[in-house]
Amino acid sequence: MGLRRRWRRFKTDLGHGLRARGIRVPDALLMKDEPFVRKVAGTLSSDDVVIDLGAHLGVASIEFAHEAAKVYAFEPHPEIFQRLQRAVAKYPKIEPVNAAVSDENGTAQLFFERPESGKIFDGSTLQTGKSNVSYENAFDVKTVRLADFVEGLGREVRLIKMDIEGAEYRVLADLIESPAIHKIGTVYVEDHCDRIPGLAEERAKVEARIAELGLQNRFDFTWP
């Protein structure tokens, strides 16, 4: 392993260790997209509610929790969810939720690839046709309609981070037609059009409807 790779591994491990202890990671130790996440978190205030969809190991949820009042961290993969619970144990503002968001309440198959030894699961999806998934492995998971969840909170949601591996436009198409959209400040979306055939067309339809409804200022499709 080269020196540069060892340094990156050291920074990553140290960052995870600090977060697990409830310690804010110094800027100098932030990796990859984490400076962007911290910048977004810095726009929050101490009475804000955040929903983190596709929380994975909780890096974004933890950044949000340093600034906001409450963070709901959704992670459907049962094994990742166990690690998420351990990762955020020192953060009482974070409420882990073992479910996938969808356009309806119920259950669905979550497809995933088993990781190489020593690595973690990544990129699990409700969508079919994702180029980096073989569809040989799946869990049945609970699904929660996002619009219903927002309405059920009974308060404004300042920010939603959505990284749901291709299901984003199905969820958004439902959300923008519901009263819940008017209780949300900003929705940051990670796009997966490069990995799922036909998803670009779904995005175009959703963006056109967002424009028609005059909701452009509520959406940002640049989440990395």
Stockholm file with secondary structure:
# STOCKHOLM 1.0

chainA/1-224         MGLRRRWRRFKTDLGHGLRARGIRVPDALLMKDEPFVRKVAGTLSSDDVVIDLGAHLGVASIEFAHEAAKVYAFEPHPEIFQRLQRAVAKYPKIEPVNAAVSDENGTAQLFFERPESGKIFDGSTLQTGKSNVSYENAFDVKTVRLADFVEGLGREVRLIKMDIEGAEYRVLADLIESPAIHKIGTVYVEDHCDRIPGLAEERAKVEARIAELGLQNRFDFTWP
#=GR chainA/1-224 SS CCHHHHHHHHHHHHHHHHHHTTCCCCGGGCCTTHHHHHHHHTTCCTTCEEEEESCTTSHHHHHHHTTSSEEEEECCCHHHHHHHHHHTTTCTTEEEECCEEESSSEEEEEEECCCCTTCCCCCCBSSSCCTTCCSCEEEEEEEEEHHHHHHHHCSCEEEEEECCTTCHHHHHHHHTTSGGGGGEEEEEECCCTTTSTTHHHHHHHHHHHHHHTTCGGGEECCCC
#=GC SS_cons         CCHHHHHHHHHHHHHHHHHHTTCCCCGGGCCTTHHHHHHHHTTCCTTCEEEEESCTTSHHHHHHHTTSSEEEEECCCHHHHHHHHHHTTTCTTEEEECCEEESSSEEEEEEECCCCTTCCCCCCBSSSCCTTCCSCEEEEEEEEEHHHHHHHHCSCEEEEEECCTTCHHHHHHHHTTSGGGGGEEEEEECCCTTTSTTHHHHHHHHHHHHHHTTCGGGEECCCC
//
